[in-house]
């Protein structure tokens, strides 16, 4: 069933994913408003004037205030693109931080959207939720970020009412691409740790789904039109090994360096050292770096692209994948070439 989508509100609409989703909705003739923090970002000169901006710190507001902000504007669809990802390392304990940001706040804001009369909600989640289901909860047991993402889906799914208030989830993988005014984070988190070494080392055998941000935007629009209440859609365009990704990144910044695969148990020694450093700082990562090597970076986290395309109605107003991923990785890294 293709639902009627006429006016969309995007929480996080000036961020990386929300911005590209807004552009895609506009290209389909859909009216778009965005909720953004009243912060230092300058929207002049690059942000589309067709997008209405509603400023507010949704995390700091009460449910009543959020509902009032959302009411009376004719929104039929709400895209929830808020919350920290696994690269954030908060003050300990990480469980409390991610639960508050990803579960408590999301539950409040989505409840406010329902009270405001919005009919459909697309929540941007993580593909870790999908793979946690496939692995009987082992990822959530080991990693606070994954636990919070699983709880987010479980909690928000209970708010859904088929045909009255549809809530669906996009479970997102590695995402590449750029936007005006912000630098991608991949270099800081994926390349800089190897900058001082003659070679890069990764656990052997790991594969992950990847996608360009244009494909994420396409999936968001497709879910708004075609998604079913309660469904989680694992998203991906191409499945690449971590070694391939790192090699493409290095090529993108013009660096020649060997990328070597090592056993996960050896990589875990370095991972535990990272977490010891964080503990001395009073911080805790959302992913346990010692277990990350065996749980995730040496595993096959592939997505069935063809199944996703069928589920979200491949073709018109559906998901077809977006830009080529390898080209996207190289283009993403190219913005760092001059600085490097």
Rosetta blueprint (number, residue, H / E / L):
1 X L
2 X L
3 X L
4 X L
5 X L
6 X L
7 X E
8 X E
9 X E
10 X E
11 X E
12 X L
13 X L
14 X L
15 X L
16 X H
17 X H
18 X H
19 X H
20 X H
21 X H
22 X H
23 X H
24 X H
25 X H
26 X H
27 X H
28 X L
29 X L
30 X L
31 X E
32 X E
33 X E
34 X E
35 X E
36 X E
37 X L
38 X L
39 X L
40 X L
41 X L
42 X L
43 X L
44 X L
45 X L
46 X L
47 X L
48 X L
49 X L
50 X L
51 X L
52 X E
53 X E
54 X E
55 X E
56 X L
57 X L
58 X L
59 X L
60 X L
61 X L
62 X L
63 X H
64 X H
65 X H
66 X H
67 X H
68 X H
69 X H
70 X H
71 X L
72 X L
73 X L
74 X L
75 X L
76 X L
77 X E
78 X E
79 X E
80 X E
81 X L
82 X L
83 X L
84 X L
85 X L
86 X L
87 X L
88 X L
89 X E
90 X E
91 X E
92 X L
93 X L
94 X H
95 X H
96 X H
97 X H
98 X H
99 X H
100 X H
101 X H
102 X H
103 X H
104 X H
105 X H
106 X H
107 X H
108 X H
109 X H
110 X H
111 X H
112 X H
113 X H
114 X H
115 X H
116 X L
117 X L
118 X L
119 X L
120 X E
121 X E
122 X E
123 X E
124 X E
125 X E
126 X E
127 X H
128 X H
129 X H
130 X H
131 X H
132 X H
133 X H
134 X H
135 X L
136 X L
137 X L
138 X H
139 X H
140 X H
141 X H
142 X H
143 X L
144 X H
145 X H
146 X H
147 X H
148 X H
149 X H
150 X H
151 X H
152 X H
153 X H
154 X H
155 X H
156 X H
157 X H
158 X L
159 X L
160 X L
161 X E
162 X L
163 X L
164 X L
165 X E
166 X E
167 X E
168 X E
169 X E
170 X E
171 X E
172 X E
173 X L
174 X E
175 X E
176 X E
177 X L
178 X L
179 X E
180 X L
181 X L
182 X E
183 X L
184 X L
185 X L
186 X H
187 X H
188 X H
189 X H
190 X H
191 X H
192 X H
193 X H
194 X H
195 X L
196 X L
197 X L
198 X L
199 X E
200 X E
201 X E
202 X E
203 X E
204 X L
205 X L
206 X L
207 X E
208 X E
209 X E
210 X E
211 X E
212 X E
213 X H
214 X H
215 X H
216 X H
217 X H
218 X H
219 X H
220 X H
221 X H
222 X H
223 X H
224 X H
225 X H
226 X H
227 X L
228 X L
229 X L
230 X L
231 X L
232 X E
233 X E
234 X E
235 X L
236 X L
237 X L
238 X E
239 X E
240 X E
241 X E
242 X H
243 X H
244 X H
245 X H
246 X H
247 X H
248 X H
249 X H
250 X H
251 X H
252 X H
253 X L
254 X L
255 X L
256 X L
257 X L
258 X E
259 X E
260 X E
261 X E
262 X E
263 X L
264 X H
265 X H
266 X H
267 X H
268 X H
269 X H
270 X H
271 X H
272 X H
273 X H
274 X H
275 X H
276 X H
277 X H
278 X H
279 X H
280 X H
281 X L
282 X L
283 X E
284 X E
285 X E
286 X L
287 X L
288 X L
289 X H
290 X H
291 X H
292 X H
293 X H
294 X H
295 X H
296 X H
297 X H
298 X L
299 X L
300 X E
301 X E
302 X L
303 X L
304 X L
305 X H
306 X H
307 X H
308 X H
309 X H
310 X H
311 X H
312 X L
313 X L
314 X L
315 X L
316 X L
317 X L
318 X L
319 X L
320 X L
321 X L
322 X L
323 X L
324 X L
325 X H
326 X H
327 X H
328 X H
329 X H
330 X H
331 X H
332 X H
333 X H
334 X H
335 X L
336 X L
337 X L
338 X L
339 X L
340 X L
